[in-house]
Amino acid sequence: MRSFWSDPYLWIHVAGVAAVPASLLLCLLGFAAGDPVLPAWLELGIILILGIAPIIWMQWQQPFYIFSLLVIAIKPDHLTDAQRRLLTLFRTRRNPIWIGSGAALMAILLNQLYTIAPIASDITPISSSLRGIGLLVAAIGFLGANLFLQVPLSVLRVMLASDAEFAASPAFGLDQIPHNFSVIGARVNQILPPMIPDSSLSPAAKPSVSAISPEPSQGAAPSSDPSV
């Protein structure tokens, strides 16, 4: 186990992959609304571009800022040195093969969803007369599915780094974080409680046993040792 694996934000965003099935279900319900009004290749192409392109661009140009949850994000100047080292790894360990493989997998799944969409026509809450709304819902669902896949992939890529690589990575510059990462949400000082115990008291600063032992009373009896 790597030393930096103790950061909870890594595990939270890896677990985000669990939201992929729910996002794909939303996409399926959107496709199931009504009959196609455009050629199948055009509908698929539109959803494919809207769902994949923004996430690929983000992960390659400005990776997702993982020190955030939902609509809140930790202010960059409140990150620890270790967390800023992790941000450096997110930049240096970007891999087009990982990103491309994730996108290819999602494209295959999208085609399968489009093919089986008619079987969900009875359960979709979207009216059959609102095909355009259905395609919009499908695009939103597919966009979410790509986000919840690509972010965990990038986190896994970072978690595969060795302790030596982590230690050799410089802390990312505070003023450069907003320009190099997609920081989404309101900025706050803290989201989760710190996982490292307070070590502000060094061993030298802690009182010793002798320092807190009681002083002898003023009226103590003299020693009865006959040698005195």
N, CA, C and O of each residue as an XYZ file, in Angstrom:
912
protein
N       0.845     -1.201      0.000
C       0.000      0.000      0.000
C       0.878      1.247      0.000
O       1.801      1.365      0.806
N       0.587      2.172     -0.903
C       1.366      3.405     -0.995
C       1.019      4.331      0.170
O      -0.094      4.298      0.696
N       1.980      5.148      0.558
C       1.759      6.056      1.684
C       0.667      7.075      1.391
O      -0.080      7.461      2.291
N       0.567      7.518      0.125
C      -0.404      8.561     -0.211
C      -1.807      8.011     -0.438
O      -2.739      8.776     -0.685
N      -1.965      6.692     -0.356
C      -3.303      6.107     -0.517
C      -4.221      6.458      0.647
O      -5.428      6.222      0.574
N      -3.674      7.009      1.703
C      -4.508      7.354      2.857
C      -5.396      8.567      2.597
O      -6.300      8.851      3.384
N      -5.149      9.286      1.503
C      -5.984     10.452      1.208
C      -7.389      9.993      0.818
O      -7.535      9.250     -0.152
N      -8.424     10.413      1.544
C      -9.781      9.901      1.287
C     -10.350     10.326     -0.060
O     -11.221      9.645     -0.602
N      -9.872     11.439     -0.607
C     -10.432     11.916     -1.873
C     -10.099     10.965     -3.019
O     -10.868     10.861     -3.975
N      -8.986     10.285     -2.940
C      -8.654      9.296     -3.959
C      -9.706      8.194     -3.996
O     -10.192      7.827     -5.066
N     -10.055      7.672     -2.832
C     -11.004      6.558     -2.765
C     -12.427      7.008     -3.090
O     -13.196      6.261     -3.696
N     -12.767      8.207     -2.694
C     -14.110      8.717     -2.994
C     -14.320      8.791     -4.500
O     -15.376      8.408     -5.005
N     -13.315      9.283     -5.215
C     -13.489      9.452     -6.658
C     -13.284      8.150     -7.428
O     -13.813      8.003     -8.530
N     -12.535      7.210     -6.877
C     -12.500      5.876     -7.479
C     -13.875      5.228     -7.369
O     -14.345      4.590     -8.311
N     -14.515      5.395     -6.215
C     -15.846      4.819     -6.003
C     -16.898      5.456     -6.900
O     -17.986      4.905     -7.069
N     -16.581      6.613     -7.475
C     -17.533      7.275     -8.364
C     -17.902      6.453     -9.583
O     -18.910      6.725    -10.236
N     -17.080      5.434     -9.900
C     -17.394      4.582    -11.044
C     -18.719      3.852    -10.839
O     -19.332      3.398    -11.805
N     -19.163      3.738     -9.589
C     -20.444      3.078     -9.307
C     -21.617      3.851     -9.889
O     -22.708      3.300    -10.036
N     -21.407      5.127    -10.223
C     -22.487      5.934    -10.795
C     -22.621      5.741    -12.302
O     -23.566      6.247    -12.906
N     -21.692      5.018    -12.913
C     -21.761      4.810    -14.368
C     -23.035      4.066    -14.778
O     -23.702      4.517    -15.708
N     -23.411      2.949    -14.136
C     -24.644      2.264    -14.547
C     -25.885      3.146    -14.460
O     -26.735      3.101    -15.348
N     -26.000      3.949    -13.401
C     -27.166      4.827    -13.268
C     -27.195      5.861    -14.385
O     -28.263      6.184    -14.905
N     -26.034      6.380    -14.757
C     -25.975      7.358    -15.843
C     -26.344      6.718    -17.177
O     -27.031      7.330    -17.995
N     -25.890      5.497    -17.394
C     -26.240      4.796    -18.633
C     -27.727      4.457    -18.674
O     -28.331      4.458    -19.746
N     -28.321      4.168    -17.519
C     -29.766      3.928    -17.473
C     -30.523      5.184    -17.880
O     -31.508      5.106    -18.615
N     -30.071      6.334    -17.410
C     -30.696      7.597    -17.807
C     -30.582      7.792    -19.312
O     -31.524      8.247    -19.960
N     -29.437      7.449    -19.859
C     -29.240      7.542    -21.307
C     -30.204      6.618    -22.050
O     -30.782      7.008    -23.065
N     -30.376      5.409    -21.553
C     -31.294      4.454    -22.181
C     -32.728      4.969    -22.165
O     -33.437      4.860    -23.166
N     -33.158      5.525    -21.045
C     -34.527      6.050    -20.952
C     -34.731      7.214    -21.910
O     -35.826      7.402    -22.439
N     -33.688      7.987    -22.134
C     -33.791      9.073    -23.107
C     -33.932      8.550    -24.522
O     -34.755      9.049    -25.289
N     -33.137      7.550    -24.877
C     -33.225      6.948    -26.207
C     -34.581      6.282    -26.436
O     -35.056      6.212    -27.570
N     -35.204      5.794    -25.365
C     -36.459      5.045    -25.492
C     -37.661      5.938    -25.747
O     -38.755      5.437    -26.007
N     -37.480      7.247    -25.677
C     -38.608      8.171    -25.864
C     -38.885      8.381    -27.349
O     -38.089      9.007    -28.049
N     -40.006      7.864    -27.826
C     -40.436      8.098    -29.201
C     -39.591      7.383    -30.240
O     -38.692      6.605    -29.918
N     -39.907      7.672    -31.498
C     -39.187      7.081    -32.625
C     -38.138      8.061    -33.134
O     -38.308      9.273    -33.003
N     -37.049      7.545    -33.717
C     -36.006      8.434    -34.235
C     -36.559      9.416    -35.265
O     -37.350      9.042    -36.131
N     -36.138     10.665    -35.161
C     -36.535     11.688    -36.131
C     -35.377     12.025    -37.056
O     -35.551     12.735    -38.046
N     -34.201     11.518    -36.735
C     -33.004     11.705    -37.551
C     -32.428     10.335    -37.879
O     -32.761      9.357    -37.210
N     -31.580     10.241    -38.882
C     -30.917      8.956    -39.140
C     -30.182      8.462    -37.894
O     -29.650      9.255    -37.117
N     -30.162      7.158    -37.721
C     -29.564      6.587    -36.511
C     -28.117      7.032    -36.328
O     -27.705      7.344    -35.211
N     -27.345      7.065    -37.410
C     -25.936      7.438    -37.284
C     -25.774      8.881    -36.826
O     -24.816      9.222    -36.133
N     -26.743      9.739    -37.231
C     -26.658     11.145    -36.846
C     -27.020     11.324    -35.370
O     -26.351     12.062    -34.646
N     -28.085     10.644    -34.929
C     -28.446     10.733    -33.510
C     -27.316     10.205    -32.625
O     -26.952     10.817    -31.621
N     -26.777      9.061    -33.023
C     -25.679      8.496    -32.248
C     -24.458      9.416    -32.256
O     -23.800      9.603    -31.232
N     -24.171      9.980    -33.413
C     -23.011     10.863    -33.530
C     -23.136     12.092    -32.651
O     -22.168     12.517    -32.020
N     -24.338     12.666    -32.611
C     -24.558     13.857    -31.780
C     -24.347     13.532    -30.303
O     -23.648     14.252    -29.589
N     -24.963     12.437    -29.857
C     -24.830     12.059    -28.446
C     -23.384     11.694    -28.128
O     -22.878     12.013    -27.052
N     -22.728     11.027    -29.064
C     -21.339     10.620    -28.858
C     -20.437     11.835    -28.655
O     -19.616     11.866    -27.738
N     -20.598     12.831    -29.517
C     -19.760     14.032    -29.428
C     -20.063     14.815    -28.157
O     -19.152     15.244    -27.449
N     -21.357     14.999    -27.874
C     -21.734     15.780    -26.688
C     -21.317     15.097    -25.388
O     -21.015     15.766    -24.400
N     -21.300     13.770    -25.390
C     -20.990     13.048    -24.160
C     -19.519     12.777    -23.935
O     -19.066     12.737    -22.791
N     -18.759     12.590    -25.015
C     -17.359     12.198    -24.869
C     -16.394     13.367    -25.008
O     -15.471     13.510    -24.206
N     -16.603     14.205    -26.022
C     -15.620     15.258    -26.326
C     -15.319     16.187    -25.144
O     -14.145     16.433    -24.868
N     -16.330     16.715    -24.433
C     -16.002     17.629    -23.323
C     -15.181     16.969    -22.215
O     -14.302     17.604    -21.633
N     -15.463     15.703    -21.923
C     -14.750     15.018    -20.841
C     -13.315     14.705    -21.255
O     -12.388     14.854    -20.459
N     -13.134     14.270    -22.508
C     -11.774     14.006    -22.985
C     -10.953     15.285    -22.963
O      -9.805     15.282    -22.517
N     -11.537     16.379    -23.444
C     -10.802     17.656    -23.441
C     -10.434     18.051    -22.015
O      -9.305     18.465    -21.753
N     -11.388     17.923    -21.095
C     -11.125     18.307    -19.711
C      -9.991     17.475    -19.119
O      -9.061     18.024    -18.527
N     -10.064     16.156    -19.277
C      -9.071     15.293    -18.648
C      -7.677     15.466    -19.256
O      -6.677     15.194    -18.592
N      -7.604     15.909    -20.490
C      -6.294     16.099    -21.113
C      -5.753     17.507    -20.877
O      -4.558     17.677    -20.634
N      -6.610     18.503    -20.947
C      -6.161     19.884    -20.814
C      -6.187     20.371    -19.365
O      -5.206     20.934    -18.879
N      -7.289     20.157    -18.689
C      -7.453     20.612    -17.307
C      -8.124     19.506    -16.500
O      -9.343     19.518    -16.329
N      -7.339     18.552    -16.004
C      -7.926     17.405    -15.295
C      -8.851     17.825    -14.159
O      -8.698     18.889    -13.558
N      -9.800     16.963    -13.894
C     -10.765     17.211    -12.827
C     -10.039     17.370    -11.492
O      -9.165     16.572    -11.154
N     -10.402     18.390    -10.749
C      -9.824     18.688     -9.434
C     -10.493     17.785     -8.412
O     -11.650     18.000     -8.050
N      -9.766     16.768     -7.943
C     -10.423     15.741     -7.120
C     -10.685     16.178     -5.684
O     -11.421     15.504     -4.962
N     -10.100     17.285     -5.261
C     -10.337     17.719     -3.876
C     -11.628     18.532     -3.812
O     -11.652     19.697     -3.414
N     -12.681     17.864     -4.219
C     -14.005     18.471     -4.277
C     -15.047     17.376     -4.151
O     -14.776     16.207     -4.426
N     -16.243     17.766     -3.732
C     -17.380     16.857     -3.633
C     -18.625     17.608     -4.075
O     -18.934     18.686     -3.566
N     -19.337     17.018     -5.037
C     -20.566     17.608     -5.559
C     -20.316     19.047     -6.023
O     -19.672     19.252     -7.052
N     -20.810     20.039     -5.287
C     -20.704     21.427     -5.756
C     -19.805     22.269     -4.852
O     -19.922     23.494     -4.841
N     -18.913     21.635     -4.098
C     -17.973     22.378     -3.263
C     -16.564     21.847     -3.499
O     -16.375     20.664     -3.780
N     -15.582     22.728     -3.383
C     -14.188     22.360     -3.611
C     -13.307     23.050     -2.577
O     -13.586     24.171     -2.153
N     -12.246     22.367     -2.183
C     -11.316     22.955     -1.220
C     -10.509     24.058     -1.902
O     -10.041     23.887     -3.027
N     -10.354     25.165     -1.229
C      -9.526     26.246     -1.759
C      -8.097     25.736     -1.952
O      -7.567     25.045     -1.082
N      -7.473     26.069     -3.078
C      -6.106     25.578     -3.314
C      -5.132     25.909     -2.193
O      -4.247     25.110     -1.886
N      -5.286     27.095     -1.571
C      -4.333     27.465     -0.521
C      -4.582     26.731      0.795
O      -3.868     26.957      1.773
N      -5.586     25.856      0.829
C      -5.839     25.038      2.016
C      -5.467     23.570      1.782
O      -5.757     22.713      2.616
N      -4.831     23.288      0.657
C      -4.360     21.933      0.395
C      -3.057     21.680      1.146
O      -2.266     22.596      1.369
N      -2.850     20.441      1.526
C      -1.585     20.074      2.153
C      -0.515     19.903      1.079
O      -0.817     19.840     -0.113
N       0.725     19.829      1.514
C       1.822     19.615      0.579
C       1.646     18.289     -0.157
O       1.914     18.203     -1.355
N       1.197     17.254      0.557
C       0.988     15.945     -0.069
C      -0.108     16.010     -1.131
O       0.024     15.387     -2.185
N      -1.173     16.742     -0.875
C      -2.256     16.862     -1.847
C      -1.800     17.610     -3.090
O      -2.229     17.289     -4.198
N      -0.944     18.593     -2.920
C      -0.418     19.314     -4.078
C       0.545     18.436     -4.874
O       0.662     18.596     -6.089
N       1.226     17.524     -4.215
C       2.053     16.550     -4.930
C       1.165     15.618     -5.768
O       1.523     15.249     -6.887
N       0.020     15.250     -5.221
C      -0.919     14.424     -5.985
C      -1.390     15.152     -7.236
O      -1.535     14.537     -8.292
N      -1.628     16.447     -7.128
C      -2.033     17.215     -8.305
C      -0.945     17.182     -9.374
O      -1.245     17.109    -10.565
N       0.308     17.235     -8.952
C       1.405     17.128     -9.914
C       1.349     15.791    -10.641
O       1.565     15.733    -11.851
N       1.061     14.719     -9.910
C       0.951     13.401    -10.534
C      -0.214     13.342    -11.511
O      -0.121     12.669    -12.538
N      -1.305     14.030    -11.213
C      -2.435     14.044    -12.146
C      -2.040     14.681    -13.477
O      -2.571     14.311    -14.525
N      -1.117     15.628    -13.439
C      -0.661     16.263    -14.676
C       0.383     15.395    -15.388
O       0.322     15.221    -16.605
N       1.330     14.857    -14.636
C       2.439     14.142    -15.269
C       2.072     12.723    -15.694
O       2.713     12.169    -16.588
N       1.063     12.126    -15.078
C       0.706     10.749    -15.394
C      -0.514     10.637    -16.311
O      -1.115      9.569    -16.426
N      -0.870     11.738    -16.955
C      -1.935     11.645    -17.963
C      -1.500     10.687    -19.068
O      -0.341     10.691    -19.485
N      -2.425      9.881    -19.530
C      -2.078      8.874    -20.527
C      -3.171      8.811    -21.589
O      -4.315      8.485    -21.272
N      -2.836      9.120    -22.856
C      -3.873      9.107    -23.899
C      -4.456      7.725    -24.143
O      -5.595      7.601    -24.592
N      -3.681      6.680    -23.849
C      -4.194      5.319    -24.053
C      -5.311      5.029    -23.056
O      -6.344      4.466    -23.418
N      -5.097      5.415    -21.800
C      -6.138      5.217    -20.787
C      -7.387      6.019    -21.137
O      -8.503      5.502    -21.081
N      -7.190      7.277    -21.496
C      -8.334      8.131    -21.828
C      -9.053      7.606    -23.060
O     -10.282      7.532    -23.084
N      -8.284      7.238    -24.090
C      -8.883      6.731    -25.321
C      -9.591      5.407    -25.128
O     -10.640      5.169    -25.728
N      -9.028      4.538    -24.294
C      -9.666      3.241    -24.041
C     -11.004      3.421    -23.338
O     -11.983      2.748    -23.660
N     -11.036      4.341    -22.372
C     -12.298      4.624    -21.693
C     -13.339      5.179    -22.643
O     -14.512      4.811    -22.570
N     -12.915      6.068    -23.542
C     -13.843      6.650    -24.514
C     -14.352      5.592    -25.489
O     -15.531      5.591    -25.844
N     -13.471      4.693    -25.924
C     -13.878      3.636    -26.853
C     -14.891      2.698    -26.202
O     -15.867      2.294    -26.835
N     -14.657      2.354    -24.940
C     -15.603      1.496    -24.223
C     -16.972      2.155    -24.138
O     -17.993      1.500    -24.352
N     -16.999      3.450    -23.827
C     -18.274      4.143    -23.710
C     -18.974      4.254    -25.060
O     -20.202      4.202    -25.123
N     -18.211      4.407    -26.136
C     -18.816      4.467    -27.471
C     -19.492      3.141    -27.820
O     -20.577      3.127    -28.401
N     -18.852      2.034    -27.465
C     -19.446      0.714    -27.713
C     -20.731      0.549    -26.906
O     -21.738      0.064    -27.421
N     -20.688      0.954    -25.641
C     -21.877      0.847    -24.794
C     -23.007      1.730    -25.306
O     -24.175      1.349    -25.242
N     -22.659      2.910    -25.816
C     -23.694      3.806    -26.347
C     -24.406      3.168    -27.531
O     -25.629      3.255    -27.642
N     -23.656      2.535    -28.406
C     -24.266      1.876    -29.559
C     -25.200      0.754    -29.112
O     -26.271      0.569    -29.689
N     -24.799      0.011    -28.092
C     -25.649     -1.063    -27.581
C     -26.930     -0.503    -26.960
O     -28.012     -1.058    -27.149
N     -26.799      0.596    -26.219
C     -27.982      1.212    -25.612
C     -28.961      1.682    -26.682
O     -30.172      1.512    -26.542
N     -28.436      2.267    -27.736
C     -29.306      2.766    -28.811
C     -30.045      1.603    -29.477
O     -31.205      1.733    -29.870
N     -29.360      0.475    -29.597
C     -29.956     -0.691    -30.256
C     -31.093     -1.291    -29.433
O     -32.115     -1.697    -29.987
N     -30.919     -1.348    -28.112
C     -31.927     -2.000    -27.263
C     -32.941     -1.008    -26.692
O     -33.824     -1.405    -25.931
N     -32.831      0.261    -27.043
C     -33.710      1.285    -26.466
C     -35.202      0.978    -26.611
O     -35.957      1.261    -25.680
N     -35.670      0.411    -27.740
C     -37.115      0.161    -27.864
C     -37.705     -0.702    -26.750
O     -38.891     -0.573    -26.446
N     -36.913     -1.574    -26.137
C     -37.476     -2.438    -25.095
C     -37.772     -1.651    -23.815
O     -38.474     -2.139    -22.929
N     -37.235     -0.435    -23.727
C     -37.482      0.396    -22.544
C     -38.545      1.455    -22.802
O     -38.753      2.339    -21.970
N     -39.222      1.375    -23.949
C     -40.211      2.404    -24.294
C     -41.398      2.422    -23.333
O     -42.042      3.458    -23.166
N     -41.691      1.291    -22.705
C     -42.835      1.230    -21.793
C     -42.510      1.751    -20.396
O     -43.418      2.024    -19.612
N     -41.236      1.891    -20.082
C     -40.876      2.321    -18.729
C     -40.290      3.730    -18.678
O     -40.117      4.291    -17.596
N     -39.985      4.298    -19.832
C     -39.427      5.647    -19.806
C     -40.499      6.660    -19.410
O     -41.621      6.578    -19.908
N     -40.189      7.604    -18.536
C     -41.182      8.611    -18.144
C     -41.339      9.736    -19.161
O     -42.183     10.616    -18.989
N     -40.534      9.713    -20.215
C     -40.569     10.775    -21.222
C     -41.591     10.416    -22.294
O     -41.589      9.297    -22.807
N     -42.449     11.347    -22.627
C     -43.494     11.107    -23.623
C     -42.887     10.763    -24.981
O     -41.829     11.272    -25.354
N     -43.577      9.892    -25.709
C     -43.099      9.485    -27.032
C     -43.104     10.637    -28.030
O     -42.452     10.560    -29.071
N     -43.834     11.699    -27.718
C     -43.875     12.856    -28.620
C     -42.725     13.830    -28.367
O     -42.578     14.821    -29.082
N     -41.924     13.547    -27.363
C     -40.830     14.459    -27.001
C     -39.483     13.815    -27.296
O     -38.650     13.657    -26.404
N     -39.279     13.446    -28.549
C     -38.031     12.794    -28.932
C     -36.829     13.709    -28.675
O     -35.775     13.244    -28.241
N     -36.987     14.994    -28.942
C     -35.886     15.929    -28.721
C     -35.468     15.983    -27.263
O     -34.278     16.003    -26.946
N     -36.471     16.007    -26.366
C     -36.174     15.993    -24.933
C     -35.488     14.684    -24.557
O     -34.566     14.659    -23.742
N     -35.954     13.605    -25.166
C     -35.340     12.310    -24.891
C     -33.867     12.283    -25.279
O     -33.038     11.747    -24.544
N     -33.540     12.862    -26.432
C     -32.142     12.906    -26.857
C     -31.310     13.788    -25.929
O     -30.142     13.497    -25.671
N     -31.914     14.862    -25.431
C     -31.205     15.726    -24.486
C     -30.902     14.968    -23.192
O     -29.801     15.058    -22.650
N     -31.897     14.220    -22.707
C     -31.692     13.408    -21.503
C     -30.615     12.355    -21.750
O     -29.771     12.104    -20.889
N     -30.649     11.743    -22.928
C     -29.632     10.742    -23.268
C     -28.241     11.364    -23.286
O     -27.279     10.752    -22.823
N     -28.134     12.573    -23.817
C     -26.836     13.255    -23.867
C     -26.321     13.563    -22.465
O     -25.135     13.393    -22.181
N     -27.223     14.021    -21.584
C     -26.822     14.322    -20.202
C     -26.374     13.048    -19.485
O     -25.358     13.037    -18.790
N     -27.148     11.976    -19.665
C     -26.779     10.711    -19.036
C     -25.445     10.187    -19.540
O     -24.634      9.684    -18.762
N     -25.220     10.305    -20.847
C     -23.967      9.811    -21.419
C     -22.785     10.679    -20.996
O     -21.686     10.171    -20.773
N     -23.010     11.975    -20.887
C     -21.962     12.873    -20.387
C     -21.568     12.486    -18.958
O     -20.384     12.416    -18.626
N     -22.580     12.235    -18.118
C     -22.299     11.821    -16.747
C     -21.572     10.493    -16.682
O     -20.665     10.318    -15.868
N     -21.966      9.551    -17.538
C     -21.309      8.244    -17.546
C     -19.834      8.375    -17.892
O     -18.990      7.711    -17.290
N     -19.521      9.229    -18.861
C     -18.122      9.443    -19.231
C     -17.339     10.106    -18.107
O     -16.192      9.745    -17.842
N     -17.963     11.076    -17.447
C     -17.292     11.742    -16.331
C     -16.987     10.753    -15.212
O     -15.879     10.732    -14.676
N     -17.982      9.929    -14.860
C     -17.810      8.987    -13.756
C     -16.918      7.805    -14.114
O     -16.551      7.020    -13.239
N     -16.568      7.671    -15.384
C     -15.587      6.656    -15.766
C     -14.191      7.252    -15.881
O     -13.225      6.685    -15.371
N     -14.086      8.402    -16.554
C     -12.764      8.974    -16.813
C     -12.073      9.457    -15.541
O     -10.862      9.291    -15.399
N     -12.823     10.051    -14.618
C     -12.199     10.530    -13.377
C     -11.631      9.364    -12.560
O     -10.478      9.446    -12.138
N     -12.386      8.281    -12.314
C     -11.780      7.146    -11.612
C     -10.581      6.549    -12.343
O      -9.628      6.103    -11.704
N     -10.619      6.537    -13.676
C      -9.466      6.028    -14.421
C      -8.225      6.868    -14.151
O      -7.135      6.328    -13.962
N      -8.389      8.183    -14.132
C      -7.243      9.056    -13.868
C      -6.747      8.887    -12.435
O      -5.544      8.949    -12.182
N      -7.673      8.673    -11.496
C      -7.271      8.457    -10.104
C      -6.504      7.138     -9.972
O      -5.487      7.079     -9.281
N      -6.985      6.090    -10.628
C      -6.281      4.810    -10.591
C      -4.884      4.936    -11.175
O      -3.930      4.341    -10.672
N      -4.775      5.714    -12.236
C      -3.464      5.930    -12.852
C      -2.498      6.575    -11.855
O      -1.329      6.195    -11.789
N      -2.978      7.536    -11.092
C      -2.148      8.193    -10.080
C      -1.819      7.229     -8.947
O      -0.693      7.217     -8.450
N      -2.789      6.425     -8.539
C      -2.569      5.506     -7.421
C      -1.561      4.414     -7.757
O      -1.020      3.774     -6.855
N      -1.305      4.194     -9.038
C      -0.306      3.210     -9.442
C       1.115      3.754     -9.353
O       2.076      3.004     -9.530
N       1.258      5.040     -9.081
C       2.590      5.618     -8.919
C       3.256      5.042     -7.669
O       2.584      4.688     -6.701
N       4.567      4.957     -7.706
C       5.310      4.438     -6.558
C       5.501      5.527     -5.510
O       5.327      6.714     -5.789
N       5.858      5.110     -4.316
C       6.159      6.078     -3.263
C       7.336      6.963     -3.655
O       7.373      8.149     -3.324
N       8.305      6.369     -4.369
C       9.468      7.152     -4.798
C       9.057      8.238     -5.791
O       9.538      9.368     -5.719
N       8.164      7.885     -6.719
C       7.695      8.882     -7.687
C       6.897      9.976     -6.994
O       7.014     11.153     -7.336
N       6.086      9.581     -6.018
C       5.316     10.572     -5.267
C       6.244     11.516     -4.507
O       6.045     12.731     -4.520
N       7.256     10.958     -3.847
C       8.180     11.783     -3.069
C       8.984     12.721     -3.961
O       9.343     13.823     -3.548
N       9.266     12.277     -5.194
C      10.053     13.101     -6.109
C       9.221     14.168     -6.808
O       9.774     15.061     -7.449
N       7.906     14.087     -6.693
C       7.029     15.057     -7.360
C       6.968     16.345     -6.550
O       6.701     16.302     -5.349
N       7.209     17.487     -7.182
C       7.107     18.755     -6.445
C       5.655     19.115     -6.180
O       4.759     18.702     -6.917
N       5.430     19.869     -5.146
C       4.077     20.356     -4.855
C       3.649     21.322     -5.952
O       4.410     22.214     -6.328
N       2.450     21.152     -6.459
C       1.958     21.988     -7.554
C       1.795     23.426     -7.066
O       1.324     23.664     -5.954
N       2.188     24.373     -7.902
C       2.113     25.780     -7.529
C       0.688     26.230     -7.243
O      -0.223     25.938     -8.017
N       0.492     26.936     -6.142
C      -0.850     27.370     -5.749
C      -1.497     28.242     -6.811
O      -2.675     28.070     -7.124
N      -0.736     29.175     -7.368
C      -1.318     30.099     -8.334
C      -1.597     29.435     -9.674
O      -2.306     30.004    -10.505
N      -1.053     28.242     -9.902
C      -1.250     27.541    -11.166
C      -2.411     26.550    -11.133
O      -2.865     26.092    -12.181
N      -2.890     26.218     -9.942
C      -3.952     25.210     -9.834
C      -5.220     25.616    -10.582
O      -5.740     24.800    -11.342
N      -5.751     26.840    -10.411
C      -6.984     27.194    -11.128
C      -6.834     27.193    -12.644
O      -7.826     27.049    -13.358
N      -5.608     27.352    -13.150
C      -5.385     27.401    -14.592
C      -5.097     26.026    -15.187
O      -5.131     25.862    -16.407
N      -4.818     25.049    -14.349
C      -4.444     23.724    -14.837
C      -5.405     22.618    -14.432
O      -5.248     21.476    -14.863
N      -6.395     22.939    -13.613
C      -7.374     21.945    -13.185
C      -8.779     22.523    -13.270
O      -8.981     23.729    -13.129
N      -9.736     21.649    -13.500
C     -11.141     22.059    -13.547
C     -11.693     22.055    -12.128
O     -12.127     21.024    -11.615
N     -11.668     23.232    -11.507
C     -12.149     23.384    -10.133
C     -13.618     23.778    -10.195
O     -13.949     24.912    -10.539
N     -14.498     22.838     -9.862
C     -15.938     23.034    -10.002
C     -16.565     23.187     -8.625
O     -16.310     22.382     -7.729
N     -17.382     24.216     -8.455
C     -18.113     24.387     -7.205
C     -17.612     25.537     -6.368
O     -16.614     26.179     -6.695
N     -18.320     25.788     -5.281
C     -17.959     26.861     -4.355
C     -16.697     26.477     -3.590
O     -16.511     25.314     -3.234
N     -15.837     27.451     -3.340
C     -14.574     27.202     -2.643
C     -14.793     27.258     -1.127
O     -15.378     28.208     -0.607
N     -14.321     26.239     -0.442
C     -14.437     26.177      1.020
C     -13.071     25.823      1.599
O     -12.182     25.359      0.886
N     -12.920     26.048      2.905
C     -11.646     25.754      3.564
C     -11.443     24.263      3.805
O     -10.316     23.771      3.752
N     -12.525     23.549      4.066
C     -12.414     22.126      4.397
C     -13.721     21.427      4.081
O     -14.798     21.995      4.256
N     -13.621     20.182      3.610
C     -14.810     19.361      3.348
C     -14.827     18.174      4.305
O     -15.781     17.988      5.060
N     -13.776     17.382      4.265
C     -13.653     16.231      5.152
C     -12.679     16.553      6.276
O     -11.758     17.345      6.079
N     -12.862     15.953      7.454
C     -11.897     16.177      8.538
C     -10.547     15.603      8.162
O     -10.484     14.617      7.428
N      -9.456     16.197      8.651
C      -8.120     15.683      8.328
C      -7.947     14.260      8.831
O      -8.418     13.906      9.912
N      -7.260     13.444      8.026
C      -7.072     12.040      8.378
C      -5.813     11.806      9.199
O      -5.646     10.737      9.785
N      -4.916     12.805      9.247
C      -3.658     12.652      9.971
C      -3.823     13.224     11.360
O      -4.271     14.365     11.478
N      -3.485     12.496     12.438
C      -3.628     13.014     13.802
C      -2.798     14.265     14.005
O      -1.786     14.473     13.335
N      -3.236     15.092     14.934
C      -2.529     16.325     15.242
C      -1.172     15.996     15.841
O      -1.081     15.331     16.873
N      -0.126     16.464     15.190
C       1.235     16.204     15.660
C       1.936     17.492     16.017
O       3.161     17.584     15.937
N       1.152     18.507     16.418
C       1.740     19.798     16.719
C       2.653     19.734     17.930
O       3.584     20.531     18.049
N       2.392     18.783     18.839
C       3.274     18.606     19.983
C       4.324     17.564     19.648
O       4.008     16.384     19.490
N       5.554     17.991     19.542
C       6.635     17.056     19.274
C       6.963     16.309     20.552
O       6.588     16.750     21.639
N       7.668     15.171     20.440
C       8.014     14.436     21.656
C       8.791     15.284     22.651
O       8.647     15.111     23.861
N       9.630     16.215     22.140
C      10.422     17.043     23.046
C       9.559     18.014     23.816
O       9.916     18.440     24.914
N       8.400     18.372     23.227
C       7.536     19.360     23.866
C       6.573     18.737     24.850
O       5.948     19.448     25.636
N       6.440     17.412     24.821
C       5.497     16.754     25.716
C       6.098     16.653     27.118
O       7.281     16.338     27.245
N       5.334     16.906     28.159
C       5.878     16.848     29.513
C       6.291     15.438     29.884
O       5.591     14.470     29.585
N       7.439     15.335     30.539
C       7.930     14.027     30.964
C       7.277     13.633     32.278
O       6.636     14.447     32.943
N       7.453     12.371     32.638
C       6.869     11.888     33.885
C       7.480     12.601     35.077
O       6.784     12.936     36.036
N       8.806     12.835     35.011
C       9.462     13.491     36.136
C       9.012     14.920     36.302
O       9.002     15.445     37.416
N       8.638     15.560     35.203
C       8.230     16.961     35.269
C       6.896     17.126     35.957
O       6.591     18.200     36.476
N       6.087     16.065     35.967
C       4.760     16.206     36.557
C       4.636     15.435     37.869
O       3.544     15.337     38.429
N       5.764     14.878     38.370
C       5.707     14.164     39.646
C       5.581     15.162     40.775
O       6.128     16.260     40.673
N       4.879     14.828     41.852
C       4.645     15.782     42.935
C       5.924     16.112     43.679
O       6.791     15.257     43.859
N       6.035     17.376     44.114
C       7.185     17.815     44.910
C       7.038     17.270     46.331
O       5.917     17.080     46.801
N       8.166     17.011     47.030
C       8.068     16.573     48.437
C       7.501     17.674     49.295
O       7.764     18.851     49.053
N       6.726     17.308     50.293
C       6.083     18.303     51.148
C       7.114     19.037     51.979
O       8.190     18.511     52.262
N       6.771     20.279     52.375
C       7.693     21.115     53.139
C       8.009     20.501     54.495
O       9.122     20.646     55.002
N       7.039     19.819     55.079
C       7.245     19.285     56.423
C       7.684     17.845     56.430
O       7.332     17.098     57.342
N       8.433     17.444     55.450
C       8.831     16.050     55.373
C       9.774     15.702     56.506
O      10.633     16.504     56.871
N       9.621     14.533     57.056
C      10.457     14.106     58.181
C      11.863     13.847     57.709
O      12.052     13.350     56.599
N      12.868     14.171     58.521
C      14.255     13.908     58.135
C      14.500     12.413     58.037
O      13.786     11.595     58.617
N      15.527     12.097     57.288
C      15.840     10.686     57.071
C      16.252     10.030     58.373
O      16.943     10.635     59.193
N      15.835      8.820     58.556
C      16.190      8.065     59.762
C      17.395      7.182     59.548
O      17.718      6.343     60.389
N      18.068      7.372     58.409
C      19.251      6.565     58.108
C      20.316      6.856     59.147
O      20.714      8.015     59.266
N      20.796      5.903     59.894
C      21.781      6.142     60.958
C      23.091      6.663     60.438
O      23.883      7.213     61.203
N      23.346      6.502     59.132
C      24.617      6.987     58.588
C      24.653      8.473     58.446
O      25.731      9.030     58.241
N      23.471      9.190     58.549
C      23.424     10.650     58.387
C      23.970     11.314     59.640
O      24.020     12.542     59.715
